[in-house]
Amino acid sequence: MRSPLLRLEDLVSSDTPIRRVSDRILLLTTFFFIITVVSFDPYAVGQLFPLLIFPLSIGILSAMPAIPILRRLIFAIPFVFFIGIWNPIFDRTLVPFMGLEMARGWFSFFSIQIRLLLTVSSTLILTGIIGFTGMNRALLELKIPAAF
């Protein structure tokens, strides 16, 4: 029986515009996207929303259905939620927000949740587009040493 992640490859048709792009380019673009997402300020929330364009656009260009991606995201959300929920408890510094004062930890918490959506969804979409074999091939073509 194949794992659920391998079935992502079956969801993407081979005649979509994104499939004409080299696997190396897709891998590097997703890698630099993830680096960009995690390099934002820990309290950045609104600044992360424009980054939604990347996973949405590659998802649309690949014609990948959203439901399988969302189903896989649901598994990661509780882990990140329970890690991030400690931020409002430990970071109680009050900052002004829309005329109210709010603990800075809440901004960090929401920022972590948005980062989860951005990074995991783009990685899952990449997996659906090029598959594990394509990722391995692209890594070898980029002269990244084999792990095993």
Helices and strands as residue ranges (DSSP letters): H 4-7, G 8-11, G 17-20, H 23-38, G 46-52, H 53-61, H 66-84, H 87-90, E 94-97, E 100-103, H 104-141
